[in-house]
Structures are given as C-alpha cells and as structure tokens.
C-alpha cells in the first residue's frame, strides 16, 4: 500500500508548476553548452577529488570540457552510490533520453549527442517545461545592472555578502559608488548608497534580499557614533583597519540591509553556518564546510526588532534543523527555507522535512530550492525532493494520521509551490 500510495502522491506533486526560490543561474546564460558544464558542477569535481583525483588534475582539465569529462569519469565507479550521481543519471534520461550510463567507452558519443541537443534554440524552454518550472530566482551581485533578461522568468534577488563582509576592499567600494551613483565617504553616504541599490533592485522586479553568514556572526544594532568611527576607519585603511572596526561595519551594514528590507517590503533570506576556505587545497567551490557551533540565538535581536520582515532561513547542517523548527514555531517572521548544500541529500531531507511538517505552521515552510548553477539540475533535484515529500505525506499523514490523499496533496502543493509565491509576493 505504501509504495502505491507514494507513487500516486508523487504523480500529483509532479504535475504542479512551481517557482524555484533560490538558484545561481546566470539569466544571460542559463543552460549548459556541453557535458563539461554539467559535470563541472562543484559537486562532481569535489567528489572526484575526494575519491582520488588531485586538485591540479581537475583544474588543468577544466580548461577544456573534452578533457574534463573523461578525467571525471575515471572516478565514476567510486561515486555511483551518491545522490549526485543519481542527479546526473536522471539528467541524461529525463532531459536527453539517454538511458545508458556514461563511461569511458561511450563518453564521446554522449558528449556529441548532448552538445547537439543543448544547442537547440528552444532548449531552455524545453528544460522549463520538463521541469515544471514557472520561474527561478537569481543570485545577483549588488552592482548587477539587471538588464537583458525577462525578470518574470528570472527573478532578481539582491545578494549582499560583499557589502557586509568585504567593504574594506577598495574594489567593493568602487563598485558600490558606480552602482549607486553615490560617492561613499562616510556613514551617511554609505546609507544612501545602500538605499539606492534597493531602489534599483525593487524597480527591476527583485523579490528578496539574501546573504550567506559565517557561524560566528551575531547581528546587532550599532549606534551612529560607533558606526561613523568604524566606517571612517574602513574607508581610510581598508582591510588593514582594526578587526573591531571591521566587525562593527559588518554589523552596521547588515542592520541597514534589514532596515531596507523592512522599508522596501522584501524578505531577507539568511543562509546560516558556512565556514569559508576550510579545506585550503580543495577544488573551486569545494573548500567550504558547515560549523555546528552556530546557534540561532545569535539572531534573536534581529528577529525581535524586525517583526515585519520575513526571514526565510536556511541552515547548512541537519544538526541545526531542530533549532530552526523551534524558531519558526515561535517567531511569526521566521520561516524554514529549503535544504541547503550539505543537508541536500535524501536522508537529511526526509528527517528535516518531516520534522518541519509536523511542527511548523504549513504556511511558513518553503519546501525546496535547487541552488543550481545550470538549469538542467532543476529536474533531478526537485524530483528527489518530490519523491521524499510523497513518502513523508504517505507514511506520516495518510497512513499514520489518516489524512485523505486529497488533503495530503494540498499540503504538498503548499510547501512545494504556494508558499514560495505568497512569501515572495507573487
């Protein structure tokens, strides 16, 4: 009964169109050009490195897709147990109609076949249709002109890491000056420049502001006098400024961003717990790890002060999920948001999603996002989530709690699709 029930629920969920609320898609180049773009995704390079390829081998081969693909295939025998391998297999079958496994004997043939299909003028439309996507959120640098693409299909999101953590770099200030039209010389002009960014993004269809945050960061309001001193020090000394001044500026800018989210009615996506550059010899994007010492208690002042700002929260590790569930249970403005990075494997998703569905109001759960860099990954990643969601709904709700299938499907639709649209103001 359970398997048949799960299949029926999955089929219903799989018929739903939805918005992907967090990606790294380049709207001007959203799809892959060749198999190297697909297998160049950091999951595959970091797993191949973990299985034995050297960073140098991967970086040297990355210059040419026809060199990268065969060298990564060398380690496929070590990776076929991983969910990431399953994503790739589903891309081949679901998007390209290729059922055979990629190996050293057929990679050139498959490379050529997929390259031809990827070059079709309507390929991106095909991917949207097969993936049941309505639109995807972008991750836009603060100085992105937001021009040259359809903002109804590719939805801007203001990413602010550089403003908060790298304002001491001269190039960051230069970019801010150019993007805002303000000459940042003190705290007041910094405020104006940030406000101008929000005006630009809001006018061009942005529906969220976002940032990834290290485990030790603790937001708090910085009084104007202290902020003025710290901003002056950063503008004069850059990264050579005292660490206390750098920390004060990071907190000040973050708090200003939250104020602007309040003023411009934008949700503030917080992606909490990443430690950058832990594995210094790792491949590109394969150096960062989670740190379980993070706690959401560090954000209590933020959540209390900005009661009207919605904070969709992603945590990097499943060990933080219970705390996120508790905060979303208690704070009206804290929402659970997807299954990020190291939590994005079936075992952790099932555990974390089930806990959320049992404890958090159903209108406060954004079920999933792909975090993808190329559009081809929407299909396998969301299918993975929908299968897990169907299993949870079947076992925890229909069987255990005697819900009707209709009611279970309605809950699934809400967390998969409806909540993203309501939270981000569609």
N, C-alpha and C positions, 0 to 999 in steps of 0.2 A: 504493500500500500504506500509506504513512504516514498519509494523510488518513483512510482507512477504519479503520486501527488506532487513531488518535487518537479517532475517533468512538466506537468500541467501548469504549475505556477511559473516555472521558468519561461514557458512559451508565452504566457500572458505578459510577464515582465519584459520579454524580448521584443514585444510588439510596441512598446512605449517609446516615443521620441523624447529626447531629453537634452539638456544643456550640460556640457562638461564645465564645471565651475573653477577648474584650475589646470592650466597647461603652460608649457613653454614654447608653444607654436609660434613660429615666425609667420605672420599673416602674409608677408610678401613671398614666402617660400614654404608653404605649409606641408607639402608632401615630400616623400623621398624621391631622389632621382635614380637611385640604383640600390642594389642589395647592400652595398657598403654603408649607405645612410642608415639602413635598418639595423644592421649588426654593429654599427659604430655607436649605438646607444650605450651609455656608460655601464648599464647592467651587464652587457656581454663582454665588454673589454675588461671590466674589473673581475668578473667571474673567471674569464680566461687567464687573467693574471694570477688570480688566487689559485687556479688549478696548475700553474706552472710556467706560463709564458712570461717573459720578462717585460717590464715596462718599456724598455728600449725596443724590443721586438715589435711591440704593438704600436708605439709612436712612429717607428720607421715605416711600418706597413700602412699606417693611417694616411700617408701622403697619397696612396693610390688604392682605390676601392678593390681593384683586382688583385692587389697584394694582401689587403686586409682580410678579405673573406676567406681565402684558403688557410691563412695562418690561424684564424679563429676556429675554423672547422677542425683543426688538429686537436682541439680540446673539447669538441662537442661530446665525445664519449664520456667525459667527466662531468658534463653539465646536463645530460638528458633527464636527470632526476629533478631538476629545478623547475620552478613555475615559469621562470623567464624563458626557458627552452620551450615550454608549452605555449607561451605567447607567440614565439616565433613560428612554431608549427601551425598555430591557428591563423596567423597572418598568411602563411603560404596557402593553406587550404581555403580559408574564408574569403580572402581578397583576390588571390591569384588562381584558385582552382587547382593547386598543386598538392597532391596527397603524399608524394614520396618524400622521405627525409632527405635533407641536404647533407651530402657527404663529399669526400674527395673525388669520387667518380663522376658526379653529376653537377658539381657546383657551377661550372662554366655554362652549361646548358641552361640551368635555372637562373643564373645571373643574367644571361641574354634574354630569356623569356620574360623575366620580371622587369628588366630595364625597358623592354618594348611596351609592356602594359603600363608602367609608370609614366611613360612619355605620352600617353593618350591625353588629348586636350581636356577631356571631361573626367580625368582620373580622380581629382579631388571631389567632384560631385558624386562619383561612384562610392568613394570612401564614406562620405557623409551619409549617403543613402543606406549602404550596407551596415553601417554602424548605428543607424537610427539617431543620428545627431541633428539637432536643430542649430546649435551654435557652440562655440568654445570660447572660454575666457583666455586672454593672453596674459603674459607677464611682461609689462612694458617698462623699460628704463624711464626714469623721471624726465629725461630730455627727448623722449621719443616724439617725433612730430605727429604721429598718429594719422598719417596720410597714405593714400594709395590702396586702401582696402575697405571692405564693407564692414562697418562697425556693428551691424546687426548680426552678421555671421561670426565675426572675430571681435569679441567684446574686450575693450581696453580695461586693464587693471594697473593701477599705479604701484609699481614696486619701489620700495623706499630704503632698501638696505644701505645703499651708498650714502644717502643723506644722513642716516643715523650713525653709521659706523665708519664712514670714510670721508667725512667733511674736512679732515685735516690734510687730505691730498689736494694739491693745487688744481689738478685736473677736474676734481669733483666740483670745486668752487667755480672754476671756469665754465664747466657745463651748466651749472645752476644759473650763473649770470646770463649765459646765452639763451637758455631755455625760458627763463622768466622775464628777461628784459630788465632785470634789476641788477644794480651793482652792489653785491653783498659786501658791506664794510663794517657792519655791527649787528647787534641782536635785532634791532627794528627792521633793518633791510633784509635780514635773513627771514624774518616773519613774513614780510611782503613777498619775497621770492617764493616761499613755500605756498602761500595763498594763491599766487599766480599759477603755479603748477596745478593746483586743484581746479582753478577756473578753466584752464586749458583742457584738462582731462575730463572734467564734467561736461564741458561744451562738446566734446567729441565722443560722448557715449560711454564713458567709464562707469562701471557699476561697483567697483570696490577699490580699496587700497590694501596693500599686502606687504608683509615683511617676514623674513626668517630671523629667528632670535637665538643667540647662544644661551647655554643653560644658566649662566651666572647673571644674566641681565635682569634688573629689577626696576620697572618703570616708577617714576615719581615726579611730582611737580618740582621744578627748580625755580626759586624766587628770582625775580628780574635782575636784582643786583648781582647775584652769583652767576646768573646766566650771561649777563653782559661781560663780566670779567672772563668767563670761560670762552665765550665766542671770540672776544678780542684776542685772547691767547692763541686760539686755534688759527685765526686768520693771519696772525703775525708769525707764528712758529710752526704751523702745520703739524706734521706727525712728530715733531720734536717737542711739542707742548707737553706740559706736565700731565701725567696719566690721570690725575684727579680732574684737570680741566677737560681732557678728552672724554672722560666718563660723564661729566656734568653736561657737556654739549650733546652727547648721545641721548641722555635722558631728556634734555630740554627739547631737542628736535623731535624725539618720539612723542612727547606730550603734545607738542604743537601739531603733529600729524593727527593725533587723536582729536584735538580740538577742531581741526579742519574736517575730519570725518563727521563730527557732530554737526558742524555748520553746513556742510555740503550734502549731508544725509547719505553717506557712503558707509557700508560695512567695512570693518577693519579686520582683514584676515591675518591671524597670528599663527605662524608656524614655528613651534617652540621646541628647543632642545638640541640643536645641531652644533657640534663642535667641529670647526673647520680645520683642515690640514693635520688631522691626527696621524695619518699614515703618510709620511712625507715622501716616500718613494712610490706612491700609488699612481695609477694611470689618471688621466684627466677625468675629473669628477668622481674619482674613486679614492678620495683621501679623507672624506668626512664621516663622522660616526656620531651616534647618539650618546648622551650622558645622562644616566638615570638619576643623577643628583638634582635634576631640575624639579621644581615644585611650582604649582600654580598659585601657591600662597604669595609668591613674588609679584603677582599681578592683581592682588586684592584691591590696592588703592585705585588702579586703573578701572577695574570693573565697577567699583563703588562710585567713582567720580563721574564716569561717563555712562550713566544709566540708560541714555537714549541711543547709544552707539551699539550696533550689533557686532559681536566679536565671534566670528566663526573660528574655532580653534582646531589646529592640527597638532598632534603630538608625535614625536619621531619614534617613540617606542611604546609597545603594548603595555609595558610596566606602568606607564603614566595614564593609561586609559581609565582606570577606576577613579582616579582623581578628576579627570576631565568629566566623566559621567556625573560625579558628585557636584562639581561646579555648575554644570549645565542643568542639573536637577534644581539647584538652589538659586542661581543668578538668572533672572529673566533674559539678560543680554548676552549670555554665554551659550554658544551653540557648538555641537560636535560637528566636525568637518572632515570627512573622508578618512582614508587610511594611508598615511604618508610614508613613503620611502621604505624604511626597514620594517614597518608594520604592514606593508603591502604584499603579504603572502597569505595564502588561504587560511592557514591555522590561526594566525593572529587576527585576520579579518573576521573570521567566524566568531572567535571569542569576543572580540571587541564590539562587533556589530550587535551580537546577541545581548550583551550587557547594556548597550545603549537602548536597544528596542524595548527592553524590559523595564528601564528606569527613567528615561528622559522623555519629556513630552514629545509626541510624534511630530509636531510642527517645528521642532528645534533641531532636527537631525538632517544634515546634508550627507547623504549616504556615501557618495564616492566621487572622486575625480581621478583623472588619468595621470596627471603630472607629465604628460608626454611631450616630446620634442618634435615628433613627426606624426602626422595624422593616422598613419597605418596602425598605431598602437591603441587607438580607441576601441576597436573591435575586440581584441583578445582581453584587454584589461577590464572593460565593462562586462564582457561575457563572464569572466571569472567572478566578478562581484555579483552579478545577477544569479549565477548558479549558487553561490553561497547564501545570498539573500533568500532564494527559493527554498533552500534547505532549512534555514532558520524559521522561515514562515511556516513551512510544512510541519516541522517537528515541534517547535516551541509554541506555535499559535493554533494551527488547525488540529493537530493530534493532542498535544498536552492541554491546551486551553479551550478546545472545542470551538474555535472560530470557524465561520464559514469560509470557503475558499474565496468568495467574493470580498469579504472583509479583509482577508489576508492580502489579496491582490491590491486592494485600495491602500493599505498601509505600505506595501512595497512601492507602489506608484508614488506615494507621497515622499518617501525618503529618497527614491531614485530620481524623481523629476520635479514634483510640485514644489518642494521646499526650496530648491535652488532658485526657482523662478520667483517665489514670494519673498525670500530673504534678500535677493539682489534687485528686486523692484521691477520685474518684467510686467 
